[in-house]
Amino acid sequence: MKKEIIPHDIQRKIEQIIDEFNKEELDLINDFYKYIAEFKGKYIYLKIMKYESISQAGRLTFSGDINNLEFAIYKYSSEKYDIDEMFFPGVQYLDGTVNGALYACNTAYPPM
């Protein structure tokens, strides 16, 4: 069974989008609060780095189109990613893009 892997050029593009989001939206707190990505197979895990701590925020599923990504929010109550959860602050930003997912995560888990 072949494991699906996101191409390296797509991974770099996603990291660039996240870096731009961090600079534009989190510029006042970027030194100690920013989003990072972890790539595993077909998944892109969006995580929040706060000082030295890293916590989950959301997960994107890549199926070949960087503008049509499936999103799942991380639910701390169940400690799982939930693709069916559509009642959380920020859901209105979900549009299949990395930026939409970042805005949704940043609204659901605002910097403190």
C-alpha positions in Angstrom: 0.0 0.0 0.0 1.5 3.3 -1.1 1.5 6.1 1.5 0.2 9.4 0.2 2.7 12.2 0.6 2.2 15.9 -0.1 4.8 17.0 -2.7 7.7 19.1 -1.3 6.9 22.1 -3.5 3.3 22.1 -2.1 4.7 21.8 1.5 7.0 24.8 0.9 4.0 26.8 -0.5 1.9 25.9 2.6 4.8 26.9 4.9 5.1 30.2 3.0 1.3 30.9 3.4 1.6 30.2 7.1 4.7 32.5 7.4 2.8 35.3 5.7 -0.2 34.8 7.9 2.1 35.0 11.0 3.7 38.2 9.8 0.5 39.9 8.7 -2.0 38.8 11.3 0.2 38.1 14.4 2.9 40.7 13.9 2.7 42.1 17.4 2.9 38.7 19.1 4.9 36.8 16.5 8.0 36.4 18.7 6.1 34.1 21.1 3.0 33.0 19.3 2.8 31.7 15.7 1.4 28.9 13.6 3.5 26.1 12.3 2.7 23.1 10.1 3.5 19.4 10.5 3.2 17.2 7.4 2.3 13.5 7.8 1.2 11.6 4.8 -1.8 13.4 3.3 -2.3 15.5 6.4 -1.2 19.0 7.3 -1.4 19.6 11.0 -1.8 23.2 12.0 -0.2 23.8 15.4 0.2 26.8 17.6 3.6 27.5 19.0 3.4 29.6 22.1 6.8 30.3 23.6 8.3 26.8 23.8 4.9 25.0 23.9 3.1 23.5 20.9 -0.6 22.7 20.8 -3.0 21.4 18.2 -5.4 23.7 16.3 -6.6 22.0 13.2 -5.9 19.5 10.4 -6.1 19.8 6.7 -6.3 16.9 4.3 -4.6 17.3 0.9 -6.2 15.5 -2.0 -4.3 17.2 -4.9 -5.6 20.8 -4.8 -4.1 23.3 -2.4 -7.3 25.4 -2.7 -9.7 22.6 -1.8 -8.4 21.2 1.5 -10.7 19.4 3.9 -10.6 20.9 7.5 -11.0 19.3 10.9 -10.8 21.3 14.1 -9.0 19.9 17.1 -11.4 19.4 20.0 -9.7 19.4 23.3 -12.8 17.9 24.9 -12.3 14.6 23.0 -8.6 15.1 22.2 -9.4 14.4 18.5 -9.7 16.1 15.2 -13.3 16.4 14.2 -14.2 16.9 10.6 -17.9 17.1 11.3 -17.7 19.9 13.9 -19.2 23.0 12.3 -20.2 24.9 15.5 -17.1 26.8 16.6 -16.0 30.4 16.4 -14.3 30.9 13.1 -16.1 28.3 11.0 -17.2 31.1 8.7 -13.7 31.5 7.4 -13.4 27.9 6.1 -13.2 28.0 2.3 -10.9 25.1 1.5 -7.7 27.2 1.7 -4.8 27.3 4.1 -5.6 30.9 4.9 -9.2 30.2 5.6 -8.1 27.4 8.0 -5.6 29.7 9.7 -8.3 32.4 10.3 -10.7 29.7 11.6 -8.1 28.4 14.0 -7.1 31.8 15.1 -10.7 32.7 15.9 -11.4 29.4 17.6 -8.1 29.5 19.6 -7.3 33.3 19.9 -3.9 34.4 21.1 -3.9 35.3 24.8 
